[in-house]
Structures are given as C-alpha cells and as structure tokens.
Amino acid sequence: MPFPKYTKADLEKIVSTQLDNLNAVHDLLKIMKLQNELIENANKKLKDEIIDFKRRVNYGTGKFE
C-alpha cells in the first residue's frame, strides 16, 4: 500500500492546525491553573473559618462563647 503524497501546502496546513490546537490546549491549561488556585484559596478560607467556628463553640452546651 503506497503512502499518501502530501504537498508542501498540505504539510504547512497540518502544522498550522497542530499549532492552533497546541495554543488552545495551552489556554485551557492556564484557565485550569487559575481555577485550581481559586479553589485552593476558597478551601483555605473555609478551613480557617471552620477552625475559628470550632474555637468559639462550646461542644458541651452547643453555645457560643
């Protein structure tokens, strides 16, 4: 079975499409990194709020101190 013959223009189009796809993946990775940072910050704030809440609650009576 013979290999398909590509012209220089065909190969340039393929490479251009691959570059566009790589750039799109790069953009998505940047977005995911930002989202992860936002989630980490939210989790840290929530953890700090829970620790603060536990310090203020008297578990024996269930009342705030």
Secondary structure, DSSP 4 states (H G I P E B T S, - for coil): -PPPP--HHHHHHHHHHHHHHHHHHHHHHHHHHHHHHHHHHHHHHHHHHHHHHHHHEETTTTEE-
